[in-house]
Amino acid sequence: AALTGVNHWPSFAGRYGTRREALRLIAAYGGSFDAAFSALWGVPVEPVSLARRGDIVKYVDAEPHLGVCVGSSVAVLGEEGLLFAPISGCEVCWRIG
């Protein structure tokens, strides 16, 4: 909500409990991870090279995660809290604002 002015969490809260259910919910928004979030935010997916501070990025380790560009790093939520990883671990971005 702080980045886009819209709180999308109510659309997802309590609607999945497993990885499979989460993927099914994402697919309902657009078919793929990237397409779902493009539809959700109403902006096209862009190359990560265009990411600016505050843009949403897709960070990938074992699975894709959403993160926030903070310059040459990305802030992502990990099991132990907020983590900062190199933006080189990101595949695409959504330019917000």
SEFI-785773 format. One record per atom (N, C-alpha, C): residue in one letter; x, y, z. Coordinates in Angstrom, 2 decimals. Each point is the difference from the previous one (the first is absolute). Layout:
<pts>
+---------+---------+---------+---------+
! residuo !      px !      py !      pz !
+---------+---------+---------+---------+
!       A !       X !       Y !       Z !
...
+---------+---------+---------+---------+
</pts>
This chain:
<pts>
+---------+---------+---------+---------+
! residuo !      px !      py !      pz !
+---------+---------+---------+---------+
!       A !    0.82 !   -1.19 !    0.00 !
!       A !   -0.82 !    1.19 !    0.00 !
!       A !    0.87 !    1.26 !    0.00 !
!       A !    1.13 !   -0.04 !    0.69 !
!       A !    0.87 !    1.17 !    0.05 !
!       A !    0.58 !    0.34 !   -1.37 !
!       L !    0.21 !   -1.00 !   -0.83 !
!       L !    0.61 !    0.24 !   -1.31 !
!       L !   -1.01 !    0.34 !   -1.08 !
!       T !   -1.17 !   -0.62 !    0.06 !
!       T !   -0.96 !    0.15 !   -1.09 !
!       T !   -1.26 !    0.76 !    0.37 !
!       G !   -0.24 !    0.19 !    1.30 !
!       G !   -1.22 !    0.66 !    0.45 !
!       G !   -1.17 !   -0.96 !    0.12 !
!       V !    0.23 !   -1.28 !   -0.33 !
!       V !   -1.04 !   -1.01 !    0.07 !
!       V !    0.52 !   -1.18 !    0.81 !
!       N !   -0.79 !   -0.45 !    0.97 !
!       N !    0.36 !   -1.16 !    0.80 !
!       N !   -0.58 !   -1.24 !   -0.66 !
!       H !    0.85 !   -0.79 !   -0.64 !
!       H !   -0.45 !   -1.20 !   -0.70 !
!       H !   -0.09 !   -1.22 !    0.92 !
!       W !    0.51 !    0.10 !    1.22 !
!       W !    0.02 !   -1.15 !    0.89 !
!       W !   -1.38 !   -0.61 !    0.26 !
!       P !   -1.06 !    0.77 !    0.16 !
!       P !   -1.31 !   -0.63 !    0.22 !
!       P !   -0.43 !   -0.95 !   -1.12 !
!       S !    0.52 !    0.20 !   -1.20 !
!       S !   -0.33 !   -0.90 !   -1.11 !
!       S !    0.63 !   -1.37 !    0.18 !
!       F !    1.02 !   -0.10 !    0.84 !
!       F !    0.74 !   -1.25 !    0.18 !
!       F !   -0.13 !   -0.58 !    1.40 !
!       A !   -0.20 !    0.84 !    1.00 !
!       A !   -0.01 !   -0.44 !    1.40 !
!       A !   -1.02 !   -1.11 !    0.25 !
!       G !    0.48 !   -1.09 !    0.58 !
!       G !   -0.86 !   -1.10 !    0.37 !
!       G !   -0.49 !   -0.85 !   -1.16 !
!       R !    0.47 !    0.28 !   -1.21 !
!       R !   -0.49 !   -0.72 !   -1.18 !
!       R !    0.93 !   -1.13 !   -0.43 !
!       Y !    1.12 !   -0.17 !    0.68 !
!       Y !    0.90 !   -1.11 !   -0.32 !
!       Y !    0.75 !   -0.44 !    1.26 !
!       G !    0.31 !   -1.26 !    0.03 !
!       G !    0.75 !   -0.55 !    1.13 !
!       G !    1.17 !   -0.86 !   -0.44 !
!       T !    0.05 !   -0.28 !   -1.28 !
!       T !    1.08 !   -0.81 !   -0.55 !
!       T !    0.59 !    0.70 !   -1.22 !
!       R !    1.16 !   -0.47 !   -0.41 !
!       R !    0.64 !    0.54 !   -1.20 !
!       R !   -0.91 !   -0.19 !   -1.21 !
!       R !   -0.60 !   -1.17 !   -0.11 !
!       R !   -0.88 !   -0.30 !   -1.13 !
!       R !   -1.20 !    0.96 !   -0.05 !
!       E !   -0.59 !    0.26 !    1.17 !
!       E !   -1.14 !    0.93 !    0.05 !
!       E !    0.44 !    1.42 !   -0.37 !
!       A !    1.20 !    0.39 !    0.43 !
!       A !    0.51 !    1.34 !   -0.35 !
!       A !    0.22 !    0.12 !   -1.50 !
!       L !    0.57 !   -1.04 !   -0.60 !
!       L !    0.22 !    0.02 !   -1.44 !
!       L !   -1.31 !    0.03 !   -0.78 !
!       R !   -1.00 !   -0.69 !    0.50 !
!       R !   -1.31 !    0.02 !   -0.64 !
!       R !   -0.61 !    1.41 !    0.07 !
!       L !    0.15 !    0.66 !    1.13 !
!       L !   -0.52 !    1.36 !    0.15 !
!       L !    0.74 !    0.97 !   -0.91 !
!       I !    1.32 !   -0.13 !   -0.09 !
!       I !    0.79 !    0.85 !   -0.90 !
!       I !   -0.43 !   -0.23 !   -1.45 !
!       A !   -0.20 !   -1.26 !   -0.37 !
!       A !   -0.42 !   -0.33 !   -1.37 !
!       A !   -1.35 !    0.63 !   -0.33 !
!       A !   -0.88 !    0.10 !    0.98 !
!       A !   -1.32 !    0.59 !   -0.24 !
!       A !    0.12 !    1.49 !   -0.34 !
!       Y !    1.08 !    0.64 !    0.43 !
!       Y !    0.18 !    1.42 !   -0.28 !
!       Y !    0.62 !    0.27 !   -1.36 !
!       G !    0.63 !   -1.00 !   -0.63 !
!       G !    0.60 !    0.30 !   -1.28 !
!       G !    0.71 !   -1.15 !   -0.68 !
!       G !   -0.02 !   -1.16 !    0.57 !
!       G !    0.60 !   -1.16 !   -0.65 !
!       G !    1.42 !   -0.31 !    0.42 !
!       S !    0.81 !    1.01 !    0.19 !
!       S !    1.38 !   -0.21 !    0.43 !
!       S !    0.32 !    1.02 !    1.10 !
!       F !    1.10 !   -0.22 !    0.68 !
!       F !    0.43 !    0.91 !    1.05 !
!       F !    0.09 !    1.43 !   -0.52 !
!       D !    0.75 !    0.18 !   -1.10 !
!       D !    0.20 !    1.34 !   -0.57 !
!       D !   -1.31 !    0.62 !   -0.48 !
!       A !   -0.80 !   -0.76 !   -0.72 !
!       A !   -1.26 !    0.52 !   -0.54 !
!       A !   -0.98 !    0.35 !    1.12 !
!       A !   -0.02 !   -0.80 !    1.05 !
!       A !   -0.91 !    0.26 !    1.12 !
!       A !    0.32 !    1.34 !    0.65 !
!       F !    1.26 !    0.27 !    0.23 !
!       F !    0.34 !    1.24 !    0.67 !
!       F !   -0.09 !    1.21 !   -0.93 !
!       S !    0.20 !   -0.20 !   -1.28 !
!       S !   -0.26 !    1.09 !   -0.96 !
!       S !   -1.47 !    0.37 !    0.03 !
!       A !   -0.87 !   -1.00 !    0.03 !
!       A !   -1.45 !    0.25 !    0.05 !
!       A !   -0.38 !    0.64 !    1.32 !
!       L !    0.58 !   -0.46 !    1.08 !
!       L !   -0.34 !    0.52 !    1.33 !
!       L !    0.35 !    1.48 !    0.14 !
!       W !    1.19 !    0.39 !   -0.48 !
!       W !    0.43 !    1.39 !    0.12 !
!       W !   -0.35 !    0.85 !   -1.20 !
!       G !   -0.42 !   -0.61 !   -1.08 !
!       G !   -0.37 !    0.76 !   -1.19 !
!       G !    1.17 !    0.64 !   -0.71 !
!       V !    1.18 !   -0.60 !    0.13 !
!       V !    1.19 !    0.48 !   -0.70 !
!       V !    0.69 !   -1.19 !   -0.65 !
!       P !    0.69 !    0.24 !   -1.12 !
!       P !    0.67 !   -1.12 !   -0.67 !
!       P !    1.26 !   -0.44 !    0.73 !
!       V !    0.38 !   -1.22 !   -0.22 !
!       V !    1.27 !   -0.50 !    0.52 !
!       V !    1.11 !    0.63 !   -0.83 !
!       E !    1.09 !    0.35 !    0.65 !
!       E !    1.12 !    0.68 !   -0.66 !
!       E !    1.30 !   -0.74 !    0.34 !
!       P !    1.05 !    0.22 !   -0.77 !
!       P !    1.31 !   -0.58 !    0.36 !
!       P !    0.48 !    0.57 !    1.34 !
!       V !    0.64 !   -0.81 !    0.78 !
!       V !    0.46 !    0.45 !    1.31 !
!       V !    1.02 !    1.13 !   -0.13 !
!       S !    0.64 !    0.13 !   -1.14 !
!       S !    0.95 !    1.10 !   -0.21 !
!       S !   -0.67 !    1.36 !    0.07 !
!       L !   -1.33 !    0.05 !   -0.14 !
!       L !   -0.74 !    1.27 !    0.09 !
!       L !   -0.51 !    0.30 !    1.42 !
!       A !    0.22 !   -0.91 !    0.93 !
!       A !   -0.51 !    0.18 !    1.37 !
!       A !    0.62 !    1.21 !    0.67 !
!       R !   -0.87 !    0.77 !    0.67 !
!       R !    0.42 !    1.14 !    0.81 !
!       R !   -0.36 !   -0.29 !    1.45 !
!       R !    0.57 !    0.75 !    0.89 !
!       R !   -0.31 !   -0.12 !    1.42 !
!       R !   -1.51 !    0.06 !    0.21 !
!       G !   -0.54 !   -0.98 !    0.69 !
!       G !   -1.43 !   -0.05 !    0.29 !
!       G !   -0.81 !   -0.86 !   -0.96 !
!       D !    0.58 !   -0.39 !   -1.13 !
!       D !   -0.71 !   -0.86 !   -0.93 !
!       D !   -0.07 !   -1.42 !    0.56 !
!       I !   -1.00 !   -0.74 !   -0.44 !
!       I !   -0.16 !   -1.40 !    0.39 !
!       I !    0.83 !   -0.85 !   -0.95 !
!       V !    0.71 !   -0.99 !    0.54 !
!       V !    0.83 !   -0.88 !   -0.81 !
!       V !   -0.34 !   -1.46 !    0.31 !
!       K !    0.32 !   -0.86 !   -0.96 !
!       K !   -0.14 !   -1.44 !    0.23 !
!       K !    1.39 !   -0.55 !    0.29 !
!       Y !    0.20 !   -0.36 !    1.27 !
!       Y !    1.25 !   -0.60 !    0.45 !
!       Y !   -0.18 !   -1.51 !   -0.05 !
!       V !    1.00 !   -0.70 !   -0.49 !
!       V !   -0.11 !   -1.45 !   -0.14 !
!       V !    1.15 !   -0.68 !    0.71 !
!       D !   -0.34 !   -0.87 !    0.95 !
!       D !    0.99 !   -0.94 !    0.53 !
!       D !   -0.57 !   -1.37 !   -0.35 !
!       A !   -0.49 !   -0.76 !    0.94 !
!       A !   -0.64 !   -1.28 !   -0.34 !
!       A !   -1.35 !    0.24 !   -0.68 !
!       E !   -0.65 !    1.09 !    0.37 !
!       E !   -1.30 !    0.38 !   -0.57 !
!       E !   -0.03 !    1.52 !   -0.18 !
!       P !   -0.93 !    0.49 !   -0.80 !
!       P !   -0.08 !    1.46 !   -0.15 !
!       P !   -0.64 !    0.66 !    1.24 !
!       H !    0.49 !    1.17 !    0.31 !
!       H !   -0.52 !    0.82 !    1.10 !
!       H !   -0.15 !    1.43 !   -0.50 !
!       L !   -0.92 !    0.73 !    0.57 !
!       L !   -0.07 !    1.43 !   -0.28 !
!       L !    0.89 !    0.72 !    0.98 !
!       G !    0.67 !    1.02 !   -0.49 !
!       G !    0.85 !    0.81 !    0.85 !
!       G !   -0.10 !    1.45 !   -0.43 !
!       V !    0.72 !    0.85 !    0.70 !
!       V !    0.02 !    1.43 !   -0.30 !
!       V !    1.42 !    0.41 !   -0.32 !
!       C !    0.17 !    0.66 !   -1.13 !
!       C !    1.31 !    0.50 !   -0.40 !
!       C !    0.44 !    1.10 !    0.97 !
!       V !    1.21 !   -0.13 !    0.53 !
!       V !    0.58 !    1.02 !    0.87 !
!       V !    1.36 !    0.42 !   -0.55 !
!       G !    0.06 !    0.15 !   -1.31 !
!       G !    1.26 !    0.37 !   -0.66 !
!       G !    0.64 !   -1.22 !   -0.61 !
!       S !    1.22 !   -0.32 !    0.44 !
!       S !    0.68 !   -1.18 !   -0.53 !
!       S !   -0.39 !   -1.27 !    0.74 !
!       S !   -0.92 !    0.13 !    0.95 !
!       S !   -0.49 !   -1.13 !    0.78 !
!       S !   -1.52 !   -0.07 !   -0.10 !
!       V !   -0.53 !   -1.12 !    0.45 !
!       V !   -1.43 !   -0.19 !    0.07 !
!       V !   -0.35 !   -0.45 !    1.41 !
!       A !   -1.06 !    0.56 !    0.56 !
!       A !   -0.49 !   -0.41 !    1.31 !
!       A !   -1.06 !   -1.07 !   -0.21 !
!       V !    0.20 !   -1.17 !    0.59 !
!       V !   -0.95 !   -1.10 !   -0.11 !
!       V !   -0.28 !   -0.56 !    1.38 !
!       L !   -1.17 !   -0.57 !    0.16 !
!       L !   -0.36 !   -0.61 !    1.27 !
!       L !    0.48 !   -1.43 !    0.00 !
!       G !    0.83 !   -0.36 !    0.96 !
!       G !    0.51 !   -1.36 !    0.16 !
!       G !   -0.57 !   -0.63 !    1.25 !
!       E !    0.38 !   -1.23 !    0.24 !
!       E !   -0.51 !   -0.71 !    1.18 !
!       E !    0.39 !    0.68 !    1.30 !
!       E !    1.13 !    0.69 !    0.01 !
!       E !    0.47 !    0.66 !    1.21 !
!       E !   -0.24 !    1.50 !    0.00 !
!       G !   -0.83 !    0.49 !   -0.91 !
!       G !   -0.31 !    1.42 !   -0.06 !
!       G !    0.46 !    0.63 !   -1.30 !
!       L !    0.18 !    1.30 !    0.02 !
!       L !    0.39 !    0.75 !   -1.19 !
!       L !    1.45 !   -0.27 !   -0.35 !
!       L !    0.22 !   -0.35 !   -1.26 !
!       L !    1.35 !   -0.28 !   -0.50 !
!       L !    0.31 !    0.95 !   -1.15 !
!       F !    1.28 !    0.26 !   -0.20 !
!       F !    0.45 !    0.81 !   -1.13 !
!       F !    0.90 !   -0.87 !   -0.87 !
!       A !   -0.36 !   -0.10 !   -1.27 !
!       A !    0.73 !   -0.82 !   -0.95 !
!       A !    0.42 !    0.86 !   -1.19 !
!       P !    1.02 !   -0.42 !   -0.74 !
!       P !    0.40 !    0.76 !   -1.19 !
!       P !   -1.12 !    0.01 !   -1.04 !
!       I !   -0.18 !    1.11 !   -0.65 !
!       I !   -1.05 !    0.10 !   -1.03 !
!       I !    0.30 !   -0.92 !   -1.18 !
!       S !    1.23 !   -0.47 !   -0.09 !
!       S !    0.34 !   -0.94 !   -1.07 !
!       S !   -0.77 !   -1.32 !    0.13 !
!       G !   -0.58 !   -0.26 !    1.17 !
!       G !   -0.83 !   -1.18 !    0.21 !
!       G !   -1.43 !    0.18 !   -0.46 !
!       C !   -0.29 !    1.15 !   -0.61 !
!       C !   -1.36 !    0.30 !   -0.45 !
!       C !   -0.10 !   -0.19 !   -1.51 !
!       E !   -1.19 !   -0.37 !   -0.44 !
!       E !   -0.23 !   -0.24 !   -1.43 !
!       E !   -0.71 !    1.14 !   -0.70 !
!       V !   -1.02 !    0.56 !    0.64 !
!       V !   -0.81 !    1.06 !   -0.62 !
!       V !   -0.44 !    0.98 !    1.06 !
!       C !   -0.60 !    1.10 !   -0.46 !
!       C !   -0.54 !    0.98 !    0.94 !
!       C !   -1.34 !    0.53 !   -0.50 !
!       W !   -0.70 !    0.63 !    0.91 !
!       W !   -1.22 !    0.74 !   -0.32 !
!       W !    0.26 !    1.40 !    0.52 !
!       R !   -0.01 !    0.96 !   -0.92 !
!       R !    0.32 !    1.40 !    0.37 !
!       R !   -1.24 !    0.62 !    0.61 !
!       I !    0.06 !    0.25 !    1.27 !
!       I !   -1.13 !    0.50 !    0.77 !
!       I !    0.17 !    1.50 !    0.22 !
!       G !   -1.00 !    0.75 !   -0.37 !
!       G !   -0.01 !    1.44 !    0.25 !
!       G !    0.72 !    0.85 !   -0.98 !
+---------+---------+---------+---------+
</pts>
